[in-house]
Amino acid sequence: MRLKDKVAVITGAASGIGKEIARTFAREGAKVVIADLDQKGAEAMAAELGGAGRALGVAMDVTSEAQVEAGMAKAIATFRRLDILVSNAGIQIVSPLEDFPFDKWKQLLAIHLDGAFLTTRAALRQMYSQGTGGSIIYMGSIHSKEASVLKAPYVTAKHGLLGLAKTVAKEGAKHGVRANVICPGFVRTPLVEKQIPEQAKALGISEEAVIKQVMLKDTVDGEFTTVEDVAETALFFAAFATNVLTGQSLTLTHGWRME
């Protein structure tokens, strides 16, 4: 029970990686707030984790200042504190840069970066006022450190999260707040499943070739990262006992990138 009675807000937690993190945190004793654009999905996930007193589902468009402020306020009013924020909400759009619509560029950056900023700001205000420290975890990517074709805004956004985390680590230090980034390789979530046919079409190759020659070609074993891998890493960051581990990023890539 490494997170016994800690309160965690996880964005984008009605599906994919966020859902597995929510399950892992709840298993370790945390009270979990499922913040997601899909309100019904968020409420269903909260019910799965124990419902009232243990979990809460809130509707949250992380690009909306009003919705973030309202959702975070509801979380804090319900559980009376906040110890962990996992900024996980994200999307992917695959397209050559010369064809990329500006509105889609802005949408992707808003979800990844504006969302991280807005939820972080709200979390810091509560963590600072509590005076008991906290952990902020950003869902980066191997694309926080490496570029790939067809993903210009995603690569840009994920690089940006590294800078945000380092700044939060420095500003939050005197309040006992640490910030770190998880950088997974390809995780076979619905987000990645959607990319396979899109990249196959854009690159003129088969879907199997996308997996073997694009997604997993630089791994040591040709394996996808799993949602469980990512959730266990989030738990490691969330439960770490001291502030020695802050402003850091950890890649989960089956050796794709070695640091």
N, C-alpha and C positions, 0 to 999 in steps of 0.2 A: 504493500500500500504506500508507494513512494510519493503519492500526491494526496494523501488523506486530507480531505476537507479543503483542499485548495480549490479556487474557482478559476475556471479557464473559459475564455471566449475563443471559439474557433470559427473563422469565416470560411464560407464555401464548404460547410461540413455536412451537407445533406447527401453528398455523393463522393465517390473517389477517395483520394488521399485524406481529405478532411474527415470523412466518415470514419475511416480506420483510426485516425488520431483520436477522434472523439471516443470511440470504443475502448481504445487503449488507456486513455486518461481516466475514463469512468471505471475501468477494471482496477486501476491503481488508486481509486478512492476519491478522485476529483469530482466536483460538481461542475457540470459542463453546460455551456451555452452554445447551442447550434445556431449560428447566424448565417442565413443563406437567402439568396434571391427567391428560392422556392420555399415559400412559407409552409405549405403542406408537408413538403419533404422534411423541413426543419422540425416541425411539430411531431411528425412520425418518428424521426430519429430520437427526439427527446423522450418520447414515450417508450421507445425501445430501451433507453438507458435508465429508465426508472421513473420518469415523469416528475411530478411536483416534489420539490425538496432535493432532487438529485440532478435534474436536467431541465433545460428550458429551450424552446425553439422560438427564434425571433426572425421576422422578415427583415432583410437588410440588403439594400443595394449599396455596395461599398463606395460607389462613386457619388452618392448623395450625402452631403454633409448632414442634412436633417435626419435622414434615416439612420446614419451611423450614430449620431448623437442620441437619438431616441432609443435605438437598440441597445447601446451601451448603458444608457441610463436605466433601462428596464432590467438589464442583467444585474447591475449593481444594486438596484432597489430590491430585487428578488433575493440575492445571495449576500448582500451587505458588504461585499468586498470584491477585489479582482487581483489575482495573483499571476495569471498567465494569459498572454494573448498569442494566438497562432494566426498570423496573417497569411491565409492560404488561398483565398478566392482568386481565380484566374481563368483566362480563356486563351485560346490559340487561334490564329488566323494565318493560313499559309498562302503566300503569294509572292511573286517576284517584286522587288522593290519598285521597279519602274511602273508597275501596274497597280501598286497598292493604293486604295482609296484613302484620302486624308481622314475622312470620318471614321474609318475602321482603325487607322493608326491612333487617332485620339481616343477611341473607345478602349483599345487594348491598354494603352498607357494609363488611362484613367482607372481601369479596374486594378491593375497591378500596382501602380505607384500612388495615385490619389487615394485608393483604398487603403494602402499600407499607411500612408500619412494620416488619414482621418482616424483610423482605428488606433493607431499608435498614440496620437495626440490625446484621444479620450482615455486610453489606458494609462498613459503616464500621469495624467491629472489625478486619477484615482489612486494609482500606486504611490505617487508622491504624498498624497494626503494621508494615506494609511500609515506610511512610515515603516512598512515591513518589507520593502523591496518587491521584486517581481522579475518575471522572465518574459521577454518578447522574442518570438520566433518567427522568422520570415521564410516563406516557401520560395526559395530561389530555384535554381536549376543548374545543370551542367552549362546551360547557356548564360549563367551568370559569369562564366569564365571562358567559354568557348563560343565561337560563332558558327552558325549553320546557314546555308542558303535558304531563301524563301521565308525567313523568320525575323526580318529586321526589327519590327517593333517589340517582339517578344524578347529578343536578345538585348535590345536597348533597355527594356524595363527590368529584366532580371539582373543586368549589370547594375542598374540604379539601386536595387535593393541592398547590394553590398555597401554602397556609400551611406544609405540611410541607416543601416544597422550599426555601422562603425560610429556614426554621429550619435545615435541613441546610446550606444555603449559609453561614450565619453560623457555625454550630458547626464545620463542616468546613474553614473557610478556613485556619485555622492549620496544618492537616494537608495542605493542597493539594487538598482534595476540593471539587469544585463540584457544584451541583445545579440542574437546569433542567427545565422542563415543556414538552412538545409539546401543542398544543391544536388538533387537526384538526377540520374540519367533518365532514360525513357522508362516510364512506369506504365504498364498496360491498363490504363484507365479509359473511360469513354473519350476523354480529351485526346489521348494518343490514338485510340482506335479510329477516330475521325480523321486523323492526319494521314493514316496509311494510304487510303485511296486518293486523298488529295495530293499527296506527294507523288504517288505513282502516276497520276495524270500529268502533273506539272513537269515531272522529270522524264516521262515517257518510258517508264520501266514497270515491271510487275509489282504487285503488292508484296510478294515474297522477297523480291529484290530490295524493296524499300526497307524491310525489316533487317535483312542480312547485310546489305551493302551500304545502308545509310544509318539506320538507327543503332545497330549493334556491332558494326564492323570494327570499332576500335576498342570493344570490351575484350577482356582476356578469355571469356568463356561463352560469348554469344548469348548471354542471358539478360532478360529484362530485370530492372530493379522492381521490387514488389512494394505494395502499399504497406505491408507489415514492416519491411525494412525502414521505410520513411517514418512510420509511426513510432517505432522503437527509438529512432534517432531523436524525434521530437520529445519523447519521454526523457531521454538522456539529458537533453538541454533543459527541459522544464524542471527536472528534479535535482539538477546539479546543486550541490550543497553550498558552494561558495561562488564569488564573483571572479575567480581566476579564469574562468572560461567565458569571455565576453568579447564582442566585436569580431567573432570568428565565423568561418564558413566551413562546412564539412561536405565533401563530395561523396555521393553514393552511386558509383557508376561502374561497378565490376571492372575497375582498372582503366576505364576510358581515359580519365585524367588522374594522374598520380602526382601528389604534392609532397 
